[in-house]
Amino acid sequence: MNDKVYSITFGGIGGQGVLKASEICGWAALYAGYHIKKSEVHGMAQRGGSVESHLRFGKKVYSPLISTAGADYLVCFHREEHPRLKTFLKKGGADLTASLDKVEAAVDNPRCVNTCLIGVLSTMLDIDQKCWMRAIETVFKKMLVAENKKIFRMGRDIGLS
């Protein structure tokens, strides 16, 4: 674990697993020994409306909210949400929207895009892969764990390529 505070903005529309993705990342960071703070904005999620989650983790974090131009990473699951969410990304931050085409092509089920994109994100963070696997086991029902671990690894491969 290093002393850096990581700030990640997740966003998309209701039903894309935005909150689940944030939850996986939060648990992985917790298992890696980081202090975490998370905030969620559900909006009109049930009707396909905007959903966003802010996750911050580090040695010590005081607020879950990420200010404009304060996110190190932007994980956007829906292209139409990108213009609104990109204001959170700091100069020099990583925008994972560019990986969306590769991720969508790699997965058969659109409901798996979130886990695959988290796999891409995992290659950029100082969190051991064992922590990610444990987080997936924590967040998903037992019958979905093996499939989500496989999809996560596909995302890691995309992130490392």
VODRENZA-910847 format. One record per residue: residue number from 1; residue in one letter; x, y, z of N, C-alpha, C in turn. Coordinates in steps of 0.2 Angstrom, whole numbers, plus 2048, in hexadecimal, padded with zeros to 3 digits. Example, Ala and Ser with C-alpha at 12.3 -4.5 7.8 and 13.67 -1.06 7.14 Angstrom:
<sites>
site resi: 1 resn: A n_east: 842 n_north: 7E4 n_up: 827 ca_east: 83E ca_north: 7EA ca_up: 827 c_east: 842 c_north: 7F0 c_up: 827 $
site resi: 2 resn: S n_east: 840 n_north: 7F5 n_up: 823 ca_east: 844 ca_north: 7FB ca_up: 824 c_east: 840 c_north: 800 c_up: 827 $
</sites>
This chain:
<sites>
site resi: 1 resn: M n_east: 804 n_north: 7FA n_up: 800 ca_east: 800 ca_north: 800 ca_up: 800 c_east: 804 c_north: 806 c_up: 800 $
site resi: 2 resn: N n_east: 803 n_north: 80B n_up: 7FC ca_east: 806 ca_north: 811 ca_up: 7FC c_east: 802 c_north: 817 c_up: 7FF $
site resi: 3 resn: D n_east: 805 n_north: 81D n_up: 7FF ca_east: 802 ca_north: 822 ca_up: 803 c_east: 7FD c_north: 826 c_up: 7FE $
site resi: 4 resn: K n_east: 7FC n_north: 825 n_up: 7F8 ca_east: 7F8 ca_north: 828 ca_up: 7F3 c_east: 7F0 c_north: 827 c_up: 7F5 $
site resi: 5 resn: V n_east: 7EC n_north: 82C n_up: 7F4 ca_east: 7E5 ca_north: 82C ca_up: 7F5 c_east: 7E3 c_north: 82B c_up: 7ED $
site resi: 6 resn: Y n_east: 7DF n_north: 826 n_up: 7EC ca_east: 7DC ca_north: 825 ca_up: 7E5 c_east: 7D5 c_north: 827 c_up: 7E5 $
site resi: 7 resn: S n_east: 7D3 n_north: 82B n_up: 7E0 ca_east: 7CC ca_north: 82D ca_up: 7DF c_east: 7C9 c_north: 82A c_up: 7D8 $
site resi: 8 resn: I n_east: 7C4 n_north: 827 n_up: 7D9 ca_east: 7C1 ca_north: 824 ca_up: 7D3 c_east: 7BA c_north: 826 c_up: 7D2 $
site resi: 9 resn: T n_east: 7B8 n_north: 828 n_up: 7CC ca_east: 7B1 ca_north: 82A ca_up: 7CB c_east: 7AE c_north: 824 c_up: 7C6 $
site resi: 10 resn: F n_east: 7A9 n_north: 821 n_up: 7C8 ca_east: 7A5 ca_north: 81C ca_up: 7C4 c_east: 79F c_north: 81F c_up: 7C2 $
site resi: 11 resn: G n_east: 79D n_north: 81D n_up: 7BC ca_east: 796 ca_north: 820 ca_up: 7BA c_east: 793 c_north: 81C c_up: 7B4 $
site resi: 12 resn: G n_east: 78D n_north: 81D n_up: 7B3 ca_east: 789 ca_north: 81A ca_up: 7AE c_east: 782 c_north: 81B c_up: 7AF $
site resi: 13 resn: I n_east: 77E n_north: 816 n_up: 7AD ca_east: 777 ca_north: 817 ca_up: 7AE c_east: 774 c_north: 811 c_up: 7B2 $
site resi: 14 resn: G n_east: 76E n_north: 811 n_up: 7B4 ca_east: 76B ca_north: 80C ca_up: 7B8 c_east: 76B c_north: 805 c_up: 7B5 $
site resi: 15 resn: G n_east: 76E n_north: 800 n_up: 7B8 ca_east: 76E ca_north: 7F9 ca_up: 7B6 c_east: 774 c_north: 7F7 c_up: 7B3 $
site resi: 16 resn: Q n_east: 779 n_north: 7FC n_up: 7B3 ca_east: 780 ca_north: 7FA ca_up: 7B0 c_east: 785 c_north: 7F7 c_up: 7B5 $
site resi: 17 resn: G n_east: 783 n_north: 7F7 n_up: 7BB ca_east: 787 ca_north: 7F5 ca_up: 7C0 c_east: 78C c_north: 7FA c_up: 7C3 $
site resi: 18 resn: V n_east: 78B n_north: 800 n_up: 7C2 ca_east: 78F ca_north: 805 ca_up: 7C5 c_east: 791 c_north: 805 c_up: 7CC $
site resi: 19 resn: L n_east: 78C n_north: 804 n_up: 7D0 ca_east: 78D ca_north: 803 ca_up: 7D7 c_east: 790 c_north: 7FD c_up: 7D9 $
site resi: 20 resn: K n_east: 78F n_north: 7F7 n_up: 7D5 ca_east: 792 ca_north: 7F1 ca_up: 7D7 c_east: 79A c_north: 7F2 c_up: 7D5 $
site resi: 21 resn: A n_east: 79B n_north: 7F5 n_up: 7D0 ca_east: 7A2 ca_north: 7F6 ca_up: 7CE c_east: 7A6 c_north: 7FA c_up: 7D3 $
site resi: 22 resn: S n_east: 7A3 n_north: 7FF n_up: 7D6 ca_east: 7A6 ca_north: 803 ca_up: 7DB c_east: 7A6 c_north: 7FF c_up: 7E2 $
site resi: 23 resn: E n_east: 7A2 n_north: 7FB n_up: 7E3 ca_east: 7A2 ca_north: 7F6 ca_up: 7E9 c_east: 7A8 c_north: 7F1 c_up: 7E8 $
site resi: 24 resn: I n_east: 7A9 n_north: 7EE n_up: 7E2 ca_east: 7AE ca_north: 7EA ca_up: 7E1 c_east: 7B5 c_north: 7ED c_up: 7E3 $
site resi: 25 resn: C n_east: 7B6 n_north: 7F3 n_up: 7E0 ca_east: 7BC ca_north: 7F7 ca_up: 7E1 c_east: 7BD c_north: 7F9 c_up: 7E8 $
site resi: 26 resn: G n_east: 7B8 n_north: 7FB n_up: 7EB ca_east: 7B8 ca_north: 7FD ca_up: 7F2 c_east: 7BA c_north: 7F7 c_up: 7F7 $
site resi: 27 resn: W n_east: 7B7 n_north: 7F1 n_up: 7F6 ca_east: 7B9 ca_north: 7EB ca_up: 7FA c_east: 7C0 c_north: 7E9 c_up: 7F8 $
site resi: 28 resn: A n_east: 7C3 n_north: 7EA n_up: 7F2 ca_east: 7C9 ca_north: 7E8 ca_up: 7F0 c_east: 7CE c_north: 7ED c_up: 7F4 $
site resi: 29 resn: A n_east: 7CD n_north: 7F3 n_up: 7F4 ca_east: 7D1 ca_north: 7F8 ca_up: 7F7 c_east: 7D1 c_north: 7F7 c_up: 7FF $
site resi: 30 resn: L n_east: 7CB n_north: 7F5 n_up: 802 ca_east: 7CB ca_north: 7F4 ca_up: 809 c_east: 7CF c_north: 7ED c_up: 80A $
site resi: 31 resn: Y n_east: 7CF n_north: 7E8 n_up: 806 ca_east: 7D3 ca_north: 7E2 ca_up: 807 c_east: 7DA c_north: 7E3 c_up: 807 $
site resi: 32 resn: A n_east: 7DC n_north: 7E9 n_up: 803 ca_east: 7E3 ca_north: 7EA ca_up: 802 c_east: 7E6 c_north: 7EF c_up: 807 $
site resi: 33 resn: G n_east: 7E1 n_north: 7F0 n_up: 80C ca_east: 7E3 ca_north: 7F4 ca_up: 812 c_east: 7E2 c_north: 7FC c_up: 812 $
site resi: 34 resn: Y n_east: 7DF n_north: 7FE n_up: 80C ca_east: 7DD ca_north: 805 ca_up: 80C c_east: 7D7 c_north: 807 c_up: 810 $
site resi: 35 resn: H n_east: 7D7 n_north: 80D n_up: 812 ca_east: 7D1 ca_north: 811 ca_up: 815 c_east: 7CD c_north: 813 c_up: 80F $
site resi: 36 resn: I n_east: 7C6 n_north: 811 n_up: 80F ca_east: 7C2 ca_north: 813 ca_up: 809 c_east: 7BC c_north: 818 c_up: 80B $
site resi: 37 resn: K n_east: 7BA n_north: 81C n_up: 806 ca_east: 7B4 ca_north: 820 ca_up: 807 c_east: 7B0 c_north: 81F c_up: 800 $
site resi: 38 resn: K n_east: 7AA n_north: 81E n_up: 800 ca_east: 7A6 ca_north: 81D ca_up: 7FA c_east: 79F c_north: 821 c_up: 7FB $
site resi: 39 resn: S n_east: 79D n_north: 824 n_up: 7F5 ca_east: 797 ca_north: 828 ca_up: 7F5 c_east: 794 c_north: 826 c_up: 7EE $
site resi: 40 resn: E n_east: 78D n_north: 825 n_up: 7EE ca_east: 789 ca_north: 823 ca_up: 7E9 c_east: 784 c_north: 828 c_up: 7E7 $
site resi: 41 resn: V n_east: 782 n_north: 829 n_up: 7E1 ca_east: 77D ca_north: 82D ca_up: 7DF c_east: 779 c_north: 829 c_up: 7DA $
site resi: 42 resn: H n_east: 773 n_north: 827 n_up: 7DC ca_east: 76F ca_north: 823 ca_up: 7D8 c_east: 76A c_north: 826 c_up: 7D3 $
site resi: 43 resn: G n_east: 768 n_north: 82C n_up: 7D4 ca_east: 764 ca_north: 830 ca_up: 7CF c_east: 75E c_north: 82C c_up: 7CD $
site resi: 44 resn: M n_east: 75D n_north: 82B n_up: 7C7 ca_east: 757 ca_north: 827 ca_up: 7C4 c_east: 759 c_north: 820 c_up: 7C2 $
site resi: 45 resn: A n_east: 75D n_north: 81D n_up: 7C6 ca_east: 760 ca_north: 817 ca_up: 7C4 c_east: 75B c_north: 812 c_up: 7C2 $
site resi: 46 resn: Q n_east: 756 n_north: 811 n_up: 7C5 ca_east: 751 ca_north: 80C ca_up: 7C3 c_east: 74E c_north: 80D c_up: 7BC $
site resi: 47 resn: R n_east: 74F n_north: 813 n_up: 7B9 ca_east: 74C ca_north: 815 ca_up: 7B3 c_east: 751 c_north: 816 c_up: 7AE $
site resi: 48 resn: G n_east: 757 n_north: 814 n_up: 7AF ca_east: 75D ca_north: 815 ca_up: 7AA c_east: 760 c_north: 81B c_up: 7AB $
site resi: 49 resn: G n_east: 75F n_north: 81F n_up: 7B0 ca_east: 762 ca_north: 825 ca_up: 7B1 c_east: 769 c_north: 825 c_up: 7B4 $
site resi: 50 resn: S n_east: 76C n_north: 82B n_up: 7B5 ca_east: 773 ca_north: 82B ca_up: 7B7 c_east: 774 c_north: 828 c_up: 7BE $
site resi: 51 resn: V n_east: 77A n_north: 825 n_up: 7BE ca_east: 77C ca_north: 822 ca_up: 7C4 c_east: 784 c_north: 823 c_up: 7C5 $
site resi: 52 resn: E n_east: 786 n_north: 826 n_up: 7CB ca_east: 78D ca_north: 827 ca_up: 7CB c_east: 78F c_north: 825 c_up: 7D3 $
site resi: 53 resn: S n_east: 795 n_north: 823 n_up: 7D3 ca_east: 798 ca_north: 821 ca_up: 7DA c_east: 79F c_north: 824 c_up: 7DA $
site resi: 54 resn: H n_east: 7A1 n_north: 827 n_up: 7E0 ca_east: 7A8 ca_north: 829 ca_up: 7E1 c_east: 7AB c_north: 825 c_up: 7E6 $
site resi: 55 resn: L n_east: 7B1 n_north: 823 n_up: 7E5 ca_east: 7B5 ca_north: 81E ca_up: 7E9 c_east: 7BB c_north: 821 c_up: 7EA $
site resi: 56 resn: R n_east: 7BD n_north: 822 n_up: 7F1 ca_east: 7C4 ca_north: 825 ca_up: 7F2 c_east: 7C7 c_north: 820 c_up: 7F7 $
site resi: 57 resn: F n_east: 7CD n_north: 81E n_up: 7F6 ca_east: 7D1 ca_north: 81A ca_up: 7FB c_east: 7D8 c_north: 81C c_up: 7FB $
site resi: 58 resn: G n_east: 7DB n_north: 81B n_up: 801 ca_east: 7E2 ca_north: 81C ca_up: 803 c_east: 7E4 c_north: 81B c_up: 80A $
site resi: 59 resn: K n_east: 7E9 n_north: 81D n_up: 80C ca_east: 7EB ca_north: 81C ca_up: 813 c_east: 7E6 c_north: 81F c_up: 818 $
site resi: 60 resn: K n_east: 7E4 n_north: 825 n_up: 816 ca_east: 7DF ca_north: 828 ca_up: 81A c_east: 7DB c_north: 82D c_up: 815 $
site resi: 61 resn: V n_east: 7D4 n_north: 82C n_up: 815 ca_east: 7D0 ca_north: 830 ca_up: 811 c_east: 7CA c_north: 833 c_up: 815 $
site resi: 62 resn: Y n_east: 7C9 n_north: 839 n_up: 814 ca_east: 7C4 ca_north: 83D ca_up: 818 c_east: 7BD c_north: 83E c_up: 815 $
site resi: 63 resn: S n_east: 7BD n_north: 83E n_up: 80E ca_east: 7B7 ca_north: 83F ca_up: 80B c_east: 7B6 c_north: 83B c_up: 805 $
site resi: 64 resn: P n_east: 7B0 n_north: 838 n_up: 804 ca_east: 7AF ca_north: 834 ca_up: 7FE c_east: 7AE c_north: 838 c_up: 7F7 $
site resi: 65 resn: L n_east: 7AC n_north: 83E n_up: 7F8 ca_east: 7AA ca_north: 842 ca_up: 7F2 c_east: 7B1 c_north: 844 c_up: 7EE $
site resi: 66 resn: I n_east: 7B0 n_north: 844 n_up: 7E8 ca_east: 7B5 ca_north: 846 ca_up: 7E3 c_east: 7B3 c_north: 84C c_up: 7E0 $
site resi: 67 resn: S n_east: 7B7 n_north: 851 n_up: 7E0 ca_east: 7B6 ca_north: 858 ca_up: 7DD c_east: 7B7 c_north: 858 c_up: 7D6 $
site resi: 68 resn: T n_east: 7B5 n_north: 85D n_up: 7D2 ca_east: 7B6 ca_north: 85E ca_up: 7CB c_east: 7BE c_north: 85E c_up: 7CA $
site resi: 69 resn: A n_east: 7C0 n_north: 85A n_up: 7C5 ca_east: 7C7 ca_north: 859 ca_up: 7C4 c_east: 7CB c_north: 856 c_up: 7C9 $
site resi: 70 resn: G n_east: 7C8 n_north: 852 n_up: 7CD ca_east: 7CB ca_north: 84E ca_up: 7D3 c_east: 7CC c_north: 847 c_up: 7D2 $
site resi: 71 resn: A n_east: 7C9 n_north: 844 n_up: 7CD ca_east: 7C9 ca_north: 83C ca_up: 7CD c_east: 7D0 c_north: 83A c_up: 7C9 $
site resi: 72 resn: D n_east: 7D3 n_north: 835 n_up: 7CC ca_east: 7D9 ca_north: 832 ca_up: 7C9 c_east: 7D7 c_north: 82E c_up: 7C3 $
site resi: 73 resn: Y n_east: 7D1 n_north: 82B n_up: 7C4 ca_east: 7CE ca_north: 826 ca_up: 7BF c_east: 7C7 c_north: 827 c_up: 7BE $
site resi: 74 resn: L n_east: 7C4 n_north: 827 n_up: 7B7 ca_east: 7BD ca_north: 827 ca_up: 7B6 c_east: 7BC c_north: 820 c_up: 7B2 $
site resi: 75 resn: V n_east: 7B7 n_north: 81D n_up: 7B5 ca_east: 7B4 ca_north: 817 ca_up: 7B3 c_east: 7AD c_north: 818 c_up: 7B1 $
site resi: 76 resn: C n_east: 7AC n_north: 819 n_up: 7AA ca_east: 7A5 ca_north: 81B ca_up: 7A8 c_east: 7A3 c_north: 815 c_up: 7A4 $
site resi: 77 resn: F n_east: 79D n_north: 812 n_up: 7A5 ca_east: 79A ca_north: 80C ca_up: 7A2 c_east: 795 c_north: 80E c_up: 79C $
site resi: 78 resn: H n_east: 794 n_north: 815 n_up: 79C ca_east: 78F ca_north: 817 ca_up: 796 c_east: 792 c_north: 81D c_up: 793 $
site resi: 79 resn: R n_east: 793 n_north: 81D n_up: 78C ca_east: 796 ca_north: 822 ca_up: 789 c_east: 792 c_north: 829 c_up: 789 $
site resi: 80 resn: E n_east: 78B n_north: 828 n_up: 78A ca_east: 788 ca_north: 82F ca_up: 78A c_east: 788 c_north: 832 c_up: 791 $
site resi: 81 resn: E n_east: 78B n_north: 82E n_up: 796 ca_east: 78C ca_north: 831 ca_up: 79D c_east: 793 c_north: 835 c_up: 79D $
site resi: 82 resn: H n_east: 797 n_north: 833 n_up: 798 ca_east: 79E ca_north: 835 ca_up: 798 c_east: 79F c_north: 83C c_up: 798 $
site resi: 83 resn: P n_east: 79C n_north: 840 n_up: 794 ca_east: 79C ca_north: 847 ca_up: 794 c_east: 79B c_north: 84B c_up: 79B $
site resi: 84 resn: R n_east: 796 n_north: 848 n_up: 79F ca_east: 794 ca_north: 84B ca_up: 7A5 c_east: 79A c_north: 849 c_up: 7AA $
site resi: 85 resn: L n_east: 79C n_north: 843 n_up: 7AA ca_east: 7A1 ca_north: 840 ca_up: 7AF c_east: 7A8 c_north: 842 c_up: 7AE $
site resi: 86 resn: K n_east: 7AA n_north: 844 n_up: 7A8 ca_east: 7B1 ca_north: 845 ca_up: 7A6 c_east: 7B3 c_north: 84B c_up: 7AA $
site resi: 87 resn: T n_east: 7AF n_north: 84F n_up: 7AD ca_east: 7B1 ca_north: 855 ca_up: 7B0 c_east: 7B4 c_north: 853 c_up: 7B7 $
site resi: 88 resn: F n_east: 7B3 n_north: 84D n_up: 7B9 ca_east: 7B6 ca_north: 84B ca_up: 7C0 c_east: 7BD c_north: 849 c_up: 7BF $
site resi: 89 resn: L n_east: 7BF n_north: 847 n_up: 7B9 ca_east: 7C6 ca_north: 845 ca_up: 7B8 c_east: 7CB c_north: 84A c_up: 7B8 $
site resi: 90 resn: K n_east: 7D0 n_north: 849 n_up: 7BC ca_east: 7D6 ca_north: 84E ca_up: 7BC c_east: 7DA c_north: 84D c_up: 7B6 $
site resi: 91 resn: K n_east: 7DE n_north: 853 n_up: 7B5 ca_east: 7E2 ca_north: 853 ca_up: 7AF c_east: 7E8 c_north: 84E c_up: 7B1 $
site resi: 92 resn: G n_east: 7E9 n_north: 849 n_up: 7AC ca_east: 7ED ca_north: 844 ca_up: 7AC c_east: 7EA c_north: 83E c_up: 7AF $
site resi: 93 resn: G n_east: 7E4 n_north: 83E n_up: 7B1 ca_east: 7E0 ca_north: 838 ca_up: 7B4 c_east: 7DF c_north: 833 c_up: 7AE $
site resi: 94 resn: A n_east: 7DD n_north: 82D n_up: 7B0 ca_east: 7DC ca_north: 828 ca_up: 7AB c_east: 7D4 c_north: 827 c_up: 7AA $
site resi: 95 resn: D n_east: 7D2 n_north: 828 n_up: 7A4 ca_east: 7CB ca_north: 827 ca_up: 7A2 c_east: 7CA c_north: 820 c_up: 79E $
site resi: 96 resn: L n_east: 7C7 n_north: 81C n_up: 7A2 ca_east: 7C6 ca_north: 815 ca_up: 79F c_east: 7C1 c_north: 814 c_up: 79A $
site resi: 97 resn: T n_east: 7BE n_north: 819 n_up: 798 ca_east: 7B9 ca_north: 819 ca_up: 793 c_east: 7BC c_north: 817 c_up: 78C $
site resi: 98 resn: A n_east: 7C2 n_north: 818 n_up: 78B ca_east: 7C5 ca_north: 816 ca_up: 785 c_east: 7C6 c_north: 80E c_up: 785 $
site resi: 99 resn: S n_east: 7C5 n_north: 80B n_up: 78B ca_east: 7C5 ca_north: 803 ca_up: 78B c_east: 7BF c_north: 800 c_up: 78A $
site resi: 100 resn: L n_east: 7B9 n_north: 804 n_up: 78A ca_east: 7B3 ca_north: 802 ca_up: 789 c_east: 7B1 c_north: 7FD c_up: 783 $
site resi: 101 resn: D n_east: 7B4 n_north: 7FF n_up: 77D ca_east: 7B3 ca_north: 7FB ca_up: 777 c_east: 7B6 c_north: 7F5 c_up: 778 $
site resi: 102 resn: K n_east: 7BC n_north: 7F4 n_up: 77A ca_east: 7BF ca_north: 7EE ca_up: 77B c_east: 7BC c_north: 7E9 c_up: 780 $
site resi: 103 resn: V n_east: 7B9 n_north: 7EC n_up: 786 ca_east: 7B6 ca_north: 7E9 ca_up: 78B c_east: 7AF c_north: 7E6 c_up: 788 $
site resi: 104 resn: E n_east: 7AB n_north: 7EA n_up: 785 ca_east: 7A5 ca_north: 7E8 ca_up: 782 c_east: 7A6 c_north: 7E3 c_up: 77D $
site resi: 105 resn: A n_east: 7AB n_north: 7E3 n_up: 779 ca_east: 7AD ca_north: 7DE ca_up: 774 c_east: 7AF c_north: 7D7 c_up: 777 $
site resi: 106 resn: A n_east: 7B2 n_north: 7D7 n_up: 77D ca_east: 7B4 ca_north: 7D1 ca_up: 781 c_east: 7AF c_north: 7CE c_up: 784 $
site resi: 107 resn: V n_east: 7AA n_north: 7D1 n_up: 787 ca_east: 7A5 ca_north: 7CE ca_up: 78B c_east: 79E c_north: 7CC c_up: 787 $
site resi: 108 resn: D n_east: 79B n_north: 7C6 n_up: 788 ca_east: 795 ca_north: 7C4 ca_up: 784 c_east: 78F c_north: 7C8 c_up: 787 $
site resi: 109 resn: N n_east: 78F n_north: 7C9 n_up: 78E ca_east: 789 ca_north: 7CB ca_up: 792 c_east: 78B c_north: 7D3 c_up: 793 $
site resi: 110 resn: P n_east: 787 n_north: 7D7 n_up: 791 ca_east: 788 ca_north: 7DF ca_up: 793 c_east: 788 c_north: 7E0 c_up: 79B $
site resi: 111 resn: R n_east: 785 n_north: 7DB n_up: 79E ca_east: 785 ca_north: 7DC ca_up: 7A6 c_east: 78B c_north: 7DB c_up: 7A9 $
site resi: 112 resn: C n_east: 790 n_north: 7D8 n_up: 7A5 ca_east: 797 ca_north: 7D7 ca_up: 7A7 c_east: 79C c_north: 7DC c_up: 7A6 $
site resi: 113 resn: V n_east: 79A n_north: 7E1 n_up: 7A2 ca_east: 79E ca_north: 7E7 ca_up: 7A0 c_east: 7A2 c_north: 7EA c_up: 7A7 $
site resi: 114 resn: N n_east: 79E n_north: 7EB n_up: 7AC ca_east: 7A0 ca_north: 7EE ca_up: 7B2 c_east: 7A6 c_north: 7EA c_up: 7B5 $
site resi: 115 resn: T n_east: 7A5 n_north: 7E3 n_up: 7B6 ca_east: 7AB ca_north: 7DF ca_up: 7B9 c_east: 7B1 c_north: 7DF c_up: 7B4 $
site resi: 116 resn: C n_east: 7B0 n_north: 7DF n_up: 7AE ca_east: 7B5 ca_north: 7DF ca_up: 7A9 c_east: 7B9 c_north: 7E6 c_up: 7A9 $
site resi: 117 resn: L n_east: 7B5 n_north: 7EB n_up: 7AA ca_east: 7B9 ca_north: 7F2 ca_up: 7AA c_east: 7BC c_north: 7F3 c_up: 7B1 $
site resi: 118 resn: I n_east: 7BA n_north: 7F0 n_up: 7B6 ca_east: 7BD ca_north: 7F0 ca_up: 7BC c_east: 7C4 c_north: 7EC c_up: 7BC $
site resi: 119 resn: G n_east: 7C4 n_north: 7E7 n_up: 7B8 ca_east: 7CA ca_north: 7E3 ca_up: 7B7 c_east: 7CF c_north: 7E8 c_up: 7B3 $
site resi: 120 resn: V n_east: 7CD n_north: 7EC n_up: 7AE ca_east: 7D1 ca_north: 7F0 ca_up: 7AB c_east: 7D4 c_north: 7F5 c_up: 7B0 $
site resi: 121 resn: L n_east: 7D0 n_north: 7F8 n_up: 7B4 ca_east: 7D2 ca_north: 7FD ca_up: 7BA c_east: 7D7 c_north: 7FA c_up: 7BF $
site resi: 122 resn: S n_east: 7D6 n_north: 7F4 n_up: 7C0 ca_east: 7DA ca_north: 7F0 ca_up: 7C5 c_east: 7E2 c_north: 7F0 c_up: 7C3 $
site resi: 123 resn: T n_east: 7E3 n_north: 7F1 n_up: 7BD ca_east: 7EA ca_north: 7F1 ca_up: 7BA c_east: 7ED c_north: 7F7 c_up: 7BC $
site resi: 124 resn: M n_east: 7E9 n_north: 7FC n_up: 7BE ca_east: 7EC ca_north: 803 ca_up: 7BF c_east: 7ED c_north: 805 c_up: 7C6 $
site resi: 125 resn: L n_east: 7EA n_north: 800 n_up: 7CA ca_east: 7EA ca_north: 802 ca_up: 7D2 c_east: 7EF c_north: 7FD c_up: 7D6 $
site resi: 126 resn: D n_east: 7F1 n_north: 800 n_up: 7DB ca_east: 7F6 ca_north: 7FC ca_up: 7E0 c_east: 7F2 c_north: 7F8 c_up: 7E4 $
site resi: 127 resn: I n_east: 7EE n_north: 7F3 n_up: 7E1 ca_east: 7EA ca_north: 7EE ca_up: 7E5 c_east: 7EC c_north: 7E7 c_up: 7E2 $
site resi: 128 resn: D n_east: 7EE n_north: 7E3 n_up: 7E7 ca_east: 7F0 ca_north: 7DC ca_up: 7E5 c_east: 7EA c_north: 7D8 c_up: 7E2 $
site resi: 129 resn: Q n_east: 7EB n_north: 7D4 n_up: 7DD ca_east: 7E5 ca_north: 7D0 ca_up: 7D9 c_east: 7E1 c_north: 7CC c_up: 7DE $
site resi: 130 resn: K n_east: 7E5 n_north: 7C9 n_up: 7E4 ca_east: 7E1 ca_north: 7C5 ca_up: 7E9 c_east: 7DC c_north: 7C9 c_up: 7EC $
site resi: 131 resn: C n_east: 7DD n_north: 7D0 n_up: 7ED ca_east: 7D8 ca_north: 7D4 ca_up: 7F0 c_east: 7D2 c_north: 7D5 c_up: 7EC $
site resi: 132 resn: W n_east: 7D3 n_north: 7D6 n_up: 7E5 ca_east: 7CE ca_north: 7D6 ca_up: 7E0 c_east: 7CA c_north: 7D0 c_up: 7E0 $
site resi: 133 resn: M n_east: 7CD n_north: 7CA n_up: 7E0 ca_east: 7C9 ca_north: 7C4 ca_up: 7E0 c_east: 7C5 c_north: 7C3 c_up: 7E7 $
site resi: 134 resn: R n_east: 7C7 n_north: 7C5 n_up: 7EC ca_east: 7C4 ca_north: 7C5 ca_up: 7F2 c_east: 7BE c_north: 7CA c_up: 7F2 $
site resi: 135 resn: A n_east: 7BF n_north: 7D0 n_up: 7EF ca_east: 7B9 ca_north: 7D5 ca_up: 7EE c_east: 7B4 c_north: 7D2 c_up: 7EA $
site resi: 136 resn: I n_east: 7B5 n_north: 7CE n_up: 7E5 ca_east: 7B0 ca_north: 7CB ca_up: 7E0 c_east: 7AC c_north: 7C6 c_up: 7E4 $
site resi: 137 resn: E n_east: 7B0 n_north: 7C2 n_up: 7E8 ca_east: 7AD ca_north: 7BD ca_up: 7ED c_east: 7A8 c_north: 7C0 c_up: 7F2 $
site resi: 138 resn: T n_east: 7AA n_north: 7C6 n_up: 7F4 ca_east: 7A6 ca_north: 7CA ca_up: 7F9 c_east: 79F c_north: 7CD c_up: 7F6 $
site resi: 139 resn: V n_east: 7A0 n_north: 7D0 n_up: 7F0 ca_east: 79B ca_north: 7D4 ca_up: 7ED c_east: 796 c_north: 7CF c_up: 7E9 $
site resi: 140 resn: F n_east: 798 n_north: 7CA n_up: 7E6 ca_east: 793 ca_north: 7C6 ca_up: 7E2 c_east: 791 c_north: 7C0 c_up: 7E6 $
site resi: 141 resn: K n_east: 78B n_north: 7BE n_up: 7E4 ca_east: 788 ca_north: 7B7 ca_up: 7E6 c_east: 78D c_north: 7B2 c_up: 7E4 $
site resi: 142 resn: K n_east: 78D n_north: 7AC n_up: 7E8 ca_east: 791 ca_north: 7A7 ca_up: 7E6 c_east: 791 c_north: 7A4 c_up: 7DF $
site resi: 143 resn: M n_east: 78B n_north: 7A4 n_up: 7DD ca_east: 78A ca_north: 7A1 ca_up: 7D6 c_east: 78D c_north: 7A5 c_up: 7D0 $
site resi: 144 resn: L n_east: 78E n_north: 7AC n_up: 7D2 ca_east: 791 ca_north: 7B0 ca_up: 7CD c_east: 798 c_north: 7B2 c_up: 7CE $
site resi: 145 resn: V n_east: 79B n_north: 7AF n_up: 7D3 ca_east: 7A2 ca_north: 7B1 ca_up: 7D5 c_east: 7A7 c_north: 7AF c_up: 7CF $
site resi: 146 resn: A n_east: 7A7 n_north: 7A8 n_up: 7CD ca_east: 7AB ca_north: 7A5 ca_up: 7C8 c_east: 7AB c_north: 7A9 c_up: 7C2 $
site resi: 147 resn: E n_east: 7A5 n_north: 7AB n_up: 7BF ca_east: 7A4 ca_north: 7AE ca_up: 7B9 c_east: 7A7 c_north: 7B5 c_up: 7B9 $
site resi: 148 resn: N n_east: 7A6 n_north: 7B9 n_up: 7BF ca_east: 7A8 ca_north: 7BF ca_up: 7C0 c_east: 7B0 c_north: 7C0 c_up: 7C1 $
site resi: 149 resn: K n_east: 7B3 n_north: 7BB n_up: 7C4 ca_east: 7BA ca_north: 7BA ca_up: 7C4 c_east: 7BD c_north: 7BA c_up: 7BD $
site resi: 150 resn: K n_east: 7BA n_north: 7B5 n_up: 7B9 ca_east: 7BC ca_north: 7B4 ca_up: 7B2 c_east: 7BC c_north: 7BB c_up: 7AE $
site resi: 151 resn: I n_east: 7B6 n_north: 7BE n_up: 7AF ca_east: 7B5 ca_north: 7C5 ca_up: 7AB c_east: 7BA c_north: 7CA c_up: 7AE $
site resi: 152 resn: F n_east: 7BB n_north: 7CA n_up: 7B4 ca_east: 7C0 ca_north: 7CF ca_up: 7B7 c_east: 7C7 c_north: 7CE c_up: 7B4 $
site resi: 153 resn: R n_east: 7C9 n_north: 7C7 n_up: 7B3 ca_east: 7D0 ca_north: 7C6 ca_up: 7B1 c_east: 7D0 c_north: 7C8 c_up: 7A9 $
site resi: 154 resn: M n_east: 7CA n_north: 7C7 n_up: 7A6 ca_east: 7CA ca_north: 7C9 ca_up: 79F c_east: 7CC c_north: 7D1 c_up: 79E $
site resi: 155 resn: G n_east: 7C9 n_north: 7D5 n_up: 7A3 ca_east: 7CA ca_north: 7DC ca_up: 7A4 c_east: 7D1 c_north: 7DD c_up: 7A5 $
site resi: 156 resn: R n_east: 7D4 n_north: 7D9 n_up: 7AA ca_east: 7DB ca_north: 7DA ca_up: 7AB c_east: 7DF c_north: 7D9 c_up: 7A5 $
site resi: 157 resn: D n_east: 7DE n_north: 7D4 n_up: 7A1 ca_east: 7E2 ca_north: 7D3 ca_up: 79B c_east: 7E1 c_north: 7D9 c_up: 796 $
site resi: 158 resn: I n_east: 7DB n_north: 7DC n_up: 796 ca_east: 7DA ca_north: 7E2 ca_up: 791 c_east: 7DE c_north: 7E7 c_up: 794 $
site resi: 159 resn: G n_east: 7DE n_north: 7E8 n_up: 79B ca_east: 7E2 ca_north: 7EE ca_up: 79E c_east: 7E9 c_north: 7ED c_up: 79D $
site resi: 160 resn: L n_east: 7EC n_north: 7E7 n_up: 79D ca_east: 7F3 ca_north: 7E6 ca_up: 79C c_east: 7F5 c_north: 7E6 c_up: 795 $
site resi: 161 resn: S n_east: 7F1 n_north: 7E5 n_up: 790 ca_east: 7F3 ca_north: 7E5 ca_up: 789 c_east: 7F4 c_north: 7EC c_up: 786 $
</sites>
